[in-house]
Amino acid sequence: MYKVFAFLKRNTALLSHDEYRAGHVGFHCCNSRRLKNLRGYLVNIWANEDLRAKLGDQYDAISFNEPEAFTDYWDGFPEVYFDDRESWTRAGTPEPTRATEDGLSIDEDWTFDDVRFLFDPVESVSDESTAGEFHSHHLHMEEHLFVPVSRPEHKITKVIQFFRRAPTLSTDAFQAKMLEDYAAIASQLPGLLGYVVNFQDENMDAAIEGYYPADSWRFSEAGRAHRAEFSNLFDGATEMHFESIEDFIKAMNSPEHQQLTQLERSLFDALWYVEVDENLIVIPNRDPAPGFYFR
């Protein structure tokens, strides 16, 4: 699968965090869920009360070197799944999906014009045209599924564990230790309903080359600097699902987590957690694609 995280900041001149939440999930997803050959679509929006407030001193015991004001960089991040990179870069291609008396036709009403109101706009600089562009951090993520997510028919708790590798480890050595040692134990945490490890592609352009036009602000000097500042904060993220925040706390106090703390200082240069509200738009389907047209 080709998986992309897209970290997005709201248009702060127009929207509060909750207004952004309503606009993204309630309206924008109605259009973006129609991307061609989409195999999965989740939207994660940071919870209104952060984990430090909920956990108190225990939060400092399980995290270290968290970037300052990390959630000021974004309000939400969709996760989208495609069969391969080509399917992702062609996802916005219009296709005949509107039923008319003459058969299927291109839906002229399918548009993403709402992004200029919903997301943080790029301000024009000198004579450069950035009309309609918005700040975003689209990152290709390499997924490793340890515990398939079990979602009951009610809201559960999702916590994202962000991490940055220790500089003493090469990328290959770090990922091997993360998967073979750390994740093997973490996936056994009590109360866990899902556990997915994602490594960020070292090429920060991997998800946007071919998806956005070459003259997009994202490829400008200012755009690259803006994206690099964010992408350098972490090397990956783990998605952890629990029935409740109380179950997450219990897991952090378990013998299994005590084993993890012994590994964390050697593995990570930084480690921190963000609780998110997960909105399931299209259930991820990692099975091979069928040999016929599907939605």
Number of C-alpha atoms within 10 A of each C-alpha: 18 18 23 27 22 20 21 21 23 29 20 14 11 12 17 13 18 13 13 22 22 13 19 22 18 11 13 18 18 12 13 19 18 17 20 19 20 21 24 20 23 21 23 24 25 21 18 11 11 14 18 15 9 13 14 10 10 14 17 13 11 16 18 17 13 18 12 7 7 12 13 9 15 20 22 25 22 21 22 24 24 25 19 12 19 12 18 23 17 14 18 16 9 16 14 11 13 13 11 9 6 6 9 12 14 13 13 9 8 14 13 12 10 14 18 16 18 24 26 21 21 18 14 12 9 6 6 9 14 16 12 14 18 21 22 23 24 21 24 25 23 15 18 14 14 16 16 11 16 14 14 9 6 6 13 16 18 25 23 20 17 20 25 20 23 16 12 12 14 11 14 9 12 19 18 13 15 21 15 11 13 20 20 14 15 20 19 15 21 18 15 19 20 18 24 19 22 19 20 19 17 14 10 18 18 16 23 20 13 14 15 13 11 12 10 13 21 25 17 12 9 12 15 14 13 15 19 14 9 15 19 12 15 20 20 20 22 20 20 23 27 24 18 14 18 14 16 21 15 14 20 20 15 13 11 16 20 12 13 18 16 11 15 20 14 14 23 21 17 20 21 21 21 19 23 23 18 21 15 16 18 16 11 16 15 12 9 8 13 7 6 5 7 10 9
